[in-house]
């Protein structure tokens, strides 16, 4: 892993703060290349990808992924994470349609 100084975290309490791949990797304790590989394999935290060079990670997604991975581990964690994400989207859609 990069031995550079860890990035400062001005948005520590903001669950929607966006982090670069390097910053997110530091939060997870892995190298940016590992996080990039996880993104390509669909095994890491959900990322926001716009174009080839703009990749960001929401703090909330990083924390959710870590918690799910700690509880279940491996591919089961990712499947459970996606199921929870779909359920959340369905609730928000129902609320939007009702209101």
C-alpha positions, 0 to 999 in steps of 0.5 A, spaced: 500 500 500 501 507 498 506 509 504 504 516 503 501 521 508 493 519 509 488 524 506 485 528 511 478 527 512 474 534 512 467 530 511 468 525 517 461 525 519 458 526 512 455 519 509 455 522 502 462 525 502 465 522 495 472 519 496 477 518 490 479 511 489 486 512 493 482 515 499 477 510 499 483 504 499 486 508 504 479 508 508 479 500 507 486 499 508 488 496 501 492 498 495 488 503 490 490 497 485 486 492 489 480 497 490 480 497 482 480 490 481 475 489 486 471 494 482 472 490 476 470 484 479 464 487 482 466 484 489 468 491 492 464 497 495 459 500 490 462 506 486 460 512 482 463 511 475 463 517 470 468 516 464 474 512 465 478 516 470 472 519 474 471 514 480 468 516 486 466 512 492 461 514 497 463 514 505 456 510 506 457 505 501 464 504 504 461 503 511 456 499 508 460 494 504 465 493 510 459 492 515 456 487 510 463 483 509 465 483 516 458 479 518 458 475 511 464 475 508 466 473 501 461 473 495 455 472 500 456 479 503 456 482 496 449 479 494 446 481 501 449 488 499 445 488 493 439 485 495 439 491 501 440 496 496 434 494 491 430 494 497 432 501 499 431 503 492 424 500 492 422 503 498 424 510 495 420 509 489 414 507 493 415 513 497 416 518 491 410 515 487 405 516 494 408 523 495 
